[in-house]
């Protein structure tokens, strides 16, 4: 495999968990709920996924367990913020703290145990075709299944949000919950489903970390990726396809920083480490400047509590 | 005469009674020993090794000591509270196990002169504060030699965290070891600016392998680089802990920290009343730096590494002994401990620029 292909593969693996977590949070936020607990749900997904795969010997069960763990965490959030109308920002932060602590407790027996790695797809016949087998093959056809899923998920979410009645309802709830309520839409119901979807995606992203990216469990292994996913949702200005650009840009800049160091360009490593964040901020500035004139980008009811009054 | 005898008897009895009482008291009251960790005990690396040391202490002296720990303590003002809490809880010996706990430890030590403190990897001491560290660079010299022999592409990938002297002296010792057997060796260095981020460490390892490195070594704490090495069919070395379970086909050996004997020795000193403020910097000779059995290399390479270790243990080979050429071409020789502990330059042959 050529160095270029290897670097591209590294970028794809680095970007996928960000994309998966961010697409879930995007749906949650489109419905008007700000869940800052992505990091906590992710890390719970990571420990549950690793633990289930370790105990059963099946990475597939691991993946399902990580989704379930993320959903369970988000169910707590939904109960607190939607039913008991607690502050969303504070509850989200608490969810992150809870997840980080609880996952450490649950994960104690798994520390220092090698995990199972999710198999990559392989199409042996592709590898025999010249050029394709060398370059395109490994990138297009040699990924683990979650990479394809992350793209499929993005396409599906975009379609549902903007081309279906369901999407219209979700956006209506996020942009004006009172109007949606007046039209007979169950605001709490829609939001609950969206929060659970966000939790499932965050859990899956965590499972990707502990089953595909680095198959092992160590405390706090998400290392802030949940926060980056949150930032990417803002970066995308709540447009699913822009998430792909954002996640891959973030992943690529990080990995290319290492390439620059390994090749020896002599750029200070601290600068390279901060580069993904600088690029994200710059892109954010450019995007917001461009769309500032057209319309407010964030869902109008984002972070606002809804109490049905009648 | 009678009265004198009586007096003597009374004094003796009283004395015996006091002695007896205090004997009972000391048997009932165990020496409390506290540990402050910067990471979670489940990090599988640096903090985990300290935790193993604590467990070794507890099992070796179970009826005489009562140990406890506080984990995940951030380096900074928060550390002071964590350390002080241990002191207030009656711990008479407290190990603070990370460089960033240096000033907080000294502050608390001032307030609690009756408590003994032991700070790892620092350089500031007081009457009741000792420092201790391990000569990790001795291990790095050995693995550098192995890498120099084993590489086919003459390119080594080295993943590092932060440019502190411990890390820099490790890179230099590795390079000197490698150059001693292979003058054409190249070391590619990638700083990930984190001690502990499996994802970043894995990315760095993949990038280094794509750039031609066929041996990966690391001064970061997770097992991710070794797992990548195994997946890509290259060799590597573990860090802090023996990581052989994660990469049985890739790990040649590891540089592990063995704190248990030191913790036991210092606790015994407190119990015996002989504890003094000292600066301990032990290496392979005292088994504070231990390399697990060498694997995945031919016998002659294994033999060479074992010979080198024996020489380092005997003191006949010093990684920073003899003439050393710095990156800028200037020469130094036979570095003393101070120069090693404060190292902030590269040896010749490393083409990275040291971040400042």
Interface residues (C-beta under 8 A of the other chain):
Chain A: X3 X6 X7 X9 X10 X13 X14 X17 X104 X107 X108 X111 X112 X113 X114 X117 X209 X213 X214 X215 X216 X218 X219 X220 X221 X223 X225 X254 X255 X258 X259 X261 X262 X263 X264 X266 X268 X269 X270 X273
Chain B: X39 X40 X42 X43 X44 X48 X157 X188 X189 X190 X191 X192 X193 X194 X196 X197 X198 X199 X200 X201 X202 X203 X204 X206 X207 X208 X209 X210 X211 X212 X213 X222 X223 X224 X227 X231 X241 X245 X246 X351 X352 X353 X355
